[in-house]
Amino acid sequence: MSSFKQALGLKDNESPFPWQESLLDKLVHGMSNRTSLDIPTGLGKTSVLAAWLVARSRKAPLPRRLVYVVDRRAVVDQASREAERLRTWVESSPDLKSQLGLAVDQHLPISTLRGQYVDNREWLANPAAPAIIVGTVDMIGSRLLFEGYGVSRRMRPYHAGMLGADTLFVLDEAHLVPPFEMMLESLATDAKTFHANDESGASVPGVKLLSLSATGRSAHGEVWGLSDADLKHPVAKKRLEATKRLSFRESDGSKSLSELLAEEAWSLADQGTRAVRVIVFSNSREVAEKAKEAIEQLAKGDKQLGVEPVAIETELFVGARRVRERERAAKWLDAHGFLAGSENAPQHPTFLLATSAGEVGVDLDADHMVCDLIEWERMVQRLGRVNRRGDGDATVRVVVEVPQPDKKTREAIETPENERTKAQQKKVDDFNEASDRVDRFRRPLAGLPKQDGSHDASPGTIRLLKLKANDDEQLESIIAAATSPAPLRPALTRAVVDAWSMTSLEKHTGRPVVAPWLRGWVDDEPQTTVIWRRYLPVCQNSSSTERKQFADATEFFEQAPPHLSELLETESHRVFDWLAKRAKATLKQLDKNHQTDDGDKTSEQLKSDSIVVIVLGRSLSVERFVSLKELAFDEDDAKQVKRQKVDLHRSLMNNTLVIDARFGGLSEDGLLDDATKFQDSPTGDDEDWTLTGFRVRFSEDGTRSDDQNWRTGFRFASHVSKEGEPLSWLLVEKQRVAATSEDARAIARTTQALATHQEWAEREAERLATEHELPPEYAQMLKVAARMHDEGKQSVRWQNAFSAPAEDRPFAKTRGPVKPSLLDGYRHEFGSLPYLERDPEFQTLSPDLQDLALHLVAAHHGFARPVIRASGCEDAPPSALVERARDVALRFARLQCRWGPWGLAWWESLLRAADQRASHLLDESLANQAVSDNDGKEESDG
């Protein structure tokens, strides 16, 4: 069996689709920077991952990283499943590992949207290794643009540098996000504006863009699609000709949309007598919920009419869930046969009520489908979720809500145009617009070939319709009129990227929010992200100013940031209503009794003035504390209440809420529910929630854990005395392999000499230079920077602050604890610069490379972009320190001009990766020593 067949997971008697083989051939021989792949739904677009991996193993001139971008609504994404399967496949083949440049003990780094690899950032560890990263538009886009949602300011250049160089972006369902696609296209094709222009030839690896779409809307650059050979391939032919009989049911206004959807779904199951899978799509979550209730009501039967109850299965499939509950939903889909290729057959009529979350990113497959009428490109996506493999005979019912004029609208229509009032004319215009919208959306579907009363909606027929539109202007205009217009978007300019890249500036008046570059200027409902935590960074009895409390809490969340696995994202108005109702119910219980009769201590523990919500901005900065009583809006002044509600609602929009776990409000199904009594949902700061890489632990004395697998990264005083002395602490502890902050990495289970750490870092820098085939002078520069990067730790101030032993100083790693007050703001990177300038080997470098080396050292913890603090440094007079800091900022500007925003960040990532790898080597050596000691003990015991 060929390696490509193995990569695709095919059996001996199966063969790749011709387009897949053609794709591999094109990748092996090199692809252009801008390409589109127009393949109908159901023909395996995610095989792009396998093709890239095999091409890389054959030394193809392709980027090292593949970033697969999916829509944020995806509940179950096929790309994550594919990445996990490929990792397992690579692990089973030592030869393949070698061909990919992976060591025998090294795994293929993957980061996904689900499972144990969810946003694990493993790919950041080694810039030279191939890696697959699956992420959403907002997640990947914000990190690419130096504004990473959920990423600290110090880590943002690291993410941007790794994403903005040596990366193949694969944009799934590209038609959904034209602004993001165009932004990536600018990055991939406009090298003069955004990338390095280095005459020495040491250019930074560029990026490429491959857009995927099944709708034909996104077809830019070189376009790859199906060939005649694909049409003859038995499996592809079967899927392209999959029977999908589409018909319309028009509403007359007598029944609601949810009732009509339920009736049609029930009829497709022959009133509950057939064990079929029916997917019901609606554009509204409220409609989906009501349709689900209506189907369940129909299944109960009717005693008066002699209709017996019927056993059925139903599931609501919406996007507003955490990863944990999304995985539970995926298991339900598989168990009930709703995933393509599943061998599980339903035992009862089974109904999946889905919103737009079911339209993207998941290989849903049902026997029949019912849906409302929406835009053409989304209808194409929906049609791909029924009879996906071509094994059945699918019926598709499209419920069309024909606008029905009310009495006043009818009167306005009947009134002669020249006699209408403005109000009447508006009613007529609104009615005509609604009628026209329905006609426009229905016209392409109604134009599909018709036979026996239904239209042929097979993928092959839709493909032919799109091909015909290329030469038929009338048909092209019909499809265009039924398609969502691409939103307006701002152009990506060098000036705005330069502003984003200055990440060490907390505020910058010229730094806009990145959302318009990702999604355009749209009227989408504002979103709010919600997470639950057991411990909130709120200090009891604190006399600090609000600003200081916010700053301390912000530092806490930089060490224990919201993790992708614990996020629930939904509409802001829905979160606002949920908060208010949940707060009133909780306060009512408090008034009733401080301890509930069933032993639930939640109401006893919470108080009316307890902080139950912390609002985080996009940069993870704390913007607001909200108490339980504030959420109740219990004021006599109606105007004041209105102002408070508006203020809270605004603070929710496009921000993250950290909710006290005792507040609850998360149902067992993983949905916001103000009335739920479910309280057992785990939180992201628990040790059992292993995906975050950290835990938060309460401690009365603040002592670190004896568990060698965890290191204390941050201590927060959770309760202080009247004199300000800490009485208890919240300890943020990170898994040894997950520590990425300076303080966390500087604290180890044993000490390490500064010279040893820097020697290891230099060795890692040399390895990275070799694997990237850097020119000799650049490799030498990187090695020198690595060998000298931490010289500033020789400072007595730093050694004392990190509790270094008095003997054998200087140390790079200590056992701690850290005493921040002794640092007085000192940055050891800043203190390293004079040492580097005096180094003989550094002095042999060209002036340009000296500049680059100095910047890499200054920026290796995320500062110097463009500013870095000079406080606490005592190696020169204050005036000289000010001049040195000024030189740091000017050097950043010069290098940014030469290398481009992403090129400079990429150079920084090489040194930062070498530094982090050297730190991890110490942990690995200690772990191996512990294993060896334990083995020796077992031998002795034996």
C-alpha positions, 0 to 999 in steps of 0.5 A: 500500500502506498504511503498516500493511501495509508495517510488517507486511511484507505483500505487495500481495495480502496483508491484515492480520488483522482483530485487527491492524487493530483493535489499531492503531485502539485504539492510535491512539485511546489504550489503557488502562494495563492490557490483555491480548491473547489470540491463538492461536499462529501469528497474529502477536502480534509485530505489536504492535511494528509497530502501536505504531510506526505509531500513534506515527507518527500522533501517538497518545498512546502511550509513546515506548518499547516494551519487549518482554519474552520468557522467558529460555529463548528461543534465537531470539526473533521479536521481535528479528527484527521489531525489526530489520525495522522499523528497516530499514523506518523507514530507507527512509522519510524521511517516516516518520522525520519523523513519528516525530520522528527526524532524517534522520541518526537511526536508530530505536533498537533493542536486541535479544537477538541480532545487531548490536543485542544489548543495545546501550543505544542507547535510553539516548542520547535519552529523547525518541526512540521506541525498541524494547527487547527483553529477558528478564524478568530483564534488564528486571525487574532494571533496572526495579527499580534492581538491573540485572543486569550494570549498574553501580550508577552506571548503574542509576538511568539504566536505571530512569528510562528504563524506569519512565516513558514505556514500553509494556511488552509481556509475551510469554508472560505466563502463564509469569511471573505474578509479573512480570506482577502487578508490572508491573500494580502499576506501571501502575495504582497511580499514587498509590503509585509515581508523581509527584503534581505539582500544576503539571501537569509529571507524568512520563509513565507506563507501560502494560502489554500482556500477550500469551498464547496459553493464555488464562491471562493475561487481565487488564484490558481483554482484546482477542482474535479477532473473527468477522472473524478467523475468516473471514480466509482466512489466519487460518482456515487456521492456526486449522484447521491439522490436528494429529492428536494421539494418546497412547502409554503406556509400560509401563516396559520402555523409557526415555522417551528410547527411546520418543521416539526410536521415535515420531520414527523412525516418523513419518519412516517409518524414515528413508524420508521427508524430513520435519521432526520436532520432539521435545520433552522436559522434560529436557535429559538425555532430549533428549540421549539421544533424539538419540543413540537416533535417530542409532543407529537411522539407522545401520541394522543389518547383521544384520537387513539394515537399511541406514544412512540419512542424517539431520540432527539438532540439539539445541535447548537454551537454555544457549548464548551469543548467538553460538552461538544465532545459529548455531542460528537459521541451522541452523533456517532452513536446515533449514526449521524456521522458519515461512515458511521455503522450505527443504525438508529433503533428509533426515529431520530431527529437532530435539530441543528442551527448553523453549527451543523452546516460547517466543519462536521461530516454530518449524514442523515437519511432525510432533511427538513429546513427553512429557506436561507442564502444559496451558499448555506443551502448548498452546505446543508444539502451536503449533510444528507445522504452524504455517501450516496447510499440512500434515497433522501427526501429534502423538504424546504419550508418557505415562509411566504410573507403574509400581510397583516391588516394594516399592510394589506390596507397600505397595499390597497391604497394608491401609491400617491395617497399612501402615508410615509408609514404605509409606504414603509409597510409596503416596502418592507413587505415587498422586500421580504417577498423579494428575499424569499423569491431570490433565495428560492430561485436557484433551487427551483431551477434545479432539474425537476422530476416526479414533483421534486428537484434533483439536489445531488452534488453533481447537479449543483456542480453542473449548475455552477459550471453553467453559470460561468457561461450564463450571465442570467444564471450567474446573476440569479445565484449571486442574488441568492448569495450573501454579499461579501461584507465590506472590509478594511485593507491590510496596510503595513502601518496598521500591522506595525501598530499591532506588532508593538505589543509591549505598549499596553495602549496605542492610539493607532492600534485598532481592534482586529475584528473587521480584518477577520470578518469585515464590517458586519451586523452580527450579534455581539458575542460573549465568551463564558468560562467557569472557575472555582477560584477567582482572584478576589482578595478579601479584606483588601484595602488596595485601590480598584486599579491595583486590584484589577492589575493583580487580577490581570496578572493572575489571568496571565498565568491562568488564562482562559483556555480554549477547552473551557470557553462557551461562546454565545450571543451577548444578549443571551448571556445578559438575560441568563445572568440577570435571571440566575442572579435573581434566583440565587438571591431569592434562595439566599433570602429564603434560607442560608442553607438549602434543605437538600444539603446544597451549600451553594447559597450558603457560600455565596453572599449578596456582595460576593464577586461572581463575575470578572470581565476580561477584555480581549487582552486578558486585562480585567475590566470589571468585577461584578457582585451578585447583587449588582446583577439583580438590578434591585434599585428603586430608581428606574432610570438608574436601573436602565443605565446599569443594565446598558452599562453591563450589557456593553461590558459583555460585548465581545469580552470574556466573563469568568464566572464563580463556579458556585453561581452555576447556570450550566446545564448538564447538556452544556448550555446556559440555563438560568433555572438548572440545578446541575452543579457538578460541571468541572472547571478549567482550574481544576487539576482534573481538567488537564487540558489547560496545563495549569491548576489553581490551588488554595493554600493557607501558608502559600507553600508549594506542592510536593508534587514534582509534576507541578511548579508554582508559577504565581501566588495571589493573596486571596485574604489579607489581615487588616495590616495587609498581611496575607492570610491565604493564597491562590497558587497557580501551578503549571505542569512542568512541561507547560511552563512558558512564562519567565518566572515559571521557567526560572523556578525548577526542582533543582538549581542550574548554573547560568553558564550551563543553561546558556550553553544548552540554549546555544546548542539548541540555537545551533540545531535550529539554525542547521534545520532551517539551513541558515547562512553561516553568518546568521547561524553564528549570530543566533548562537551568540545571542543564545549564549549571552541571552541571560547574562543579565541574571548575574545581577545580585538583584535578580539572584536575590529575588529568585532566592538563589543559593549564596554559593556558586552564583550566578544561577539561571534556575533556582528552586524559588520562591520568587520575591517580585518586590526585590526585582523592582521591575528589573528586566534581566534581558535589558541587563544582558545587553552590555554583556553581549556588546562586550563579547568578542564573538559578537564584535566579529559580526557585521553591524546589521547582525549585531543589531539583530542579536541585540534585539533578539536578546532584548525581546526574548521574553516579549518586551522591546517591541518597542519599549522595555523597562530600565527600572531596577537596573544598576549597571550604569548611571540613569542617563545611560540606562535611558539612552540604552532603552531608547536604542532598544526602541530605535533598533526595533524600528530599524529591524522591523523596517528591514525584516517586516513585522512577521519576519522579525517576530520569526527571528525572535521565535527562534531564540525563544524556542531555543531558550524554552527547549533548554529549560525543558531539557533540565526538567527532562533530565531530572525526570529521567534521573527520578526514573533511574533512581526509582528503578535502582530502588526497585532492584534494591528492594527486589 
